[in-house]
Each structure stands twice: as structure tokens, then as C-alpha cells.
Amino acid sequence: QAHRADEPLFGPLTRAMNLPCAFWPASPAEPPTQIRNAVPALIIGASGDPKTPYPGQRAMRRALSGSRMVTVRGAFRHLVSGVFTSTPNACVDRAVHRYLLDGVLPARDTTCTGIPAR
């Protein structure tokens, strides 16, 4: 309900998809997966991601100690790279291209500005 004003049509639909799981009458079949490693992964996220909340993105970054994170501030969307969307962001795309083509991570976590309107 907190997002209904910003997302009147799709917010309740997409955010409620996992709601039945919260009330499922069964215990988990296995313990939660624990991730702790130094794999050099590039994590791309948006501070306003409606599907992958920012605190979860930060937790994954901490768990993957060898990773780097590129955060797009002010973007309320799930995909923020021109590699995956039709809305390019030069700051994000530089990091993604360098990682995918050369295997090179940014020297430190990076913050980019929001996705420009087209």
C-alpha cells in the first residue's frame, strides 16, 4: 500500500506476487543460503528498485567481499544498465562494459545519478 500513489496500476500487482509465500503453511525445506566469498562480481542496482530493495543490495555487496557495487541514486526502476534496457546511463554502462569485456571491476563502489528521461 505504501507504493500505491507512485505505482497505482502495477505496484500492487507486482509487489504482491510473493504475498502467498508469507502465509504458506509449511516450513522451509532447507536452511537459508549463506553467501560469503570474495568472487569479483559487479553488482548494479538502483536506490529505488521496486523489485530488489536497496538494503538487500547492500547486504549482498557485504556478503560478496570481492565485489563492487554501482548504485544509481534517484532511479525508481529495476534495470538501470543500457545493456539490459533501452535507457542508457553512461556511468553505469562504462562499469558494465569494462567488467563484461575486460573483467575489470571499478576501483571502489560507485554512485551514479538517476536515469535521464528520454
N, C-alpha and C positions, 0 to 999 in steps of 0.2 A: 504494500500500500504506500510505502514511503516514496516510491518512484512513479506513482500513478500520474502525477502532474507533469513530469518530464517525458514519460512514455505511456500516454493514455491507451494506446492500442496494443502494442507488443510487449510492454513491460509486464503486465500481469500474466500474459500468456507465456513468455519465455522464462520469466523468473519463477513461475510456479511449476515448471516441468518436473522438478525433483521433489516437489512437496509430498507426494505419496511415500517417498522413502523415509521421511521423518516419522511416519506413523506405521511403517511396515511391522507386522507382528513377529519379527524374527531377530535374532542376534546376528552380528556379522559372522560369516563362516571362517574368517581368518583375521589375524590381528592387523592393525593399520600398517601400511608400508612405511618403513623408515628410510629416508634418503639422507645419506651423509657421505659425500665423496668430493673429490677435487677435480671432477671432469670439467674441462674447459668449455662450458656451454654458454651460449649467448641467449639471454632472456630479454624478450621485448614485451613491454606492457604499457598500459595507459593508466593514469591515476584514477580515471573514472570508468574503468572497464566494467560493464554490467554483467559479464559472464565470469570473469576471473577477478575477484575483488583484490584491490591493491595490497591489503595486509597479507593475503595468501601469496601474492607475487613476491613480496619481501621475504616471507618465510622460506619460500623455495630458494631465493637467492642466498640466504644464510645457510641453508642446508647444502647447497652445491657450492662449496667454498672456492672452487676454481673458476666459477662462473663470473660473468659481468652482466650488468643489467642496464638496459636503455629504457628509460621511462619517458613517456610523452605526458607532460603536465597539461591539464586542461582539455584532454581528449576524452569524451564520453562515448567510447566505442570499443569494440573487442579487437579488431585488426587494425594495426597502425602502420604497417610497412607497405610501401608500393609494390613489394614483391608479392604480397598477398591480396592487395586491394587496388582499386583504380585511383586512390587518393595518395599520391606520393608525399613523403616527408623527407627532405634531403638529409636531415640529421640522422634519422632512423635508418634510411636506406644506405647511407655510407657505411654504417656499422654492420648492417646485414650483408651487404655485398662483400665487404672486406672479410667477414667471417666465412661466408659461403664459398667465396672464390679463393681466398688465401689462407683460411684457417686462423686468422689473426683476430683476437679479441681487443676491444678498447682497453687502454691502459688502466682505466678506472670506470666505475659506474658513471653513466651519463644521463643527463636530463635534457630533453628536447622540448620545444614549445609545441602547442597544440597543432592539430591537423588544420591546415589552411582551408577555408571554404573555396569551392570551385565555382 
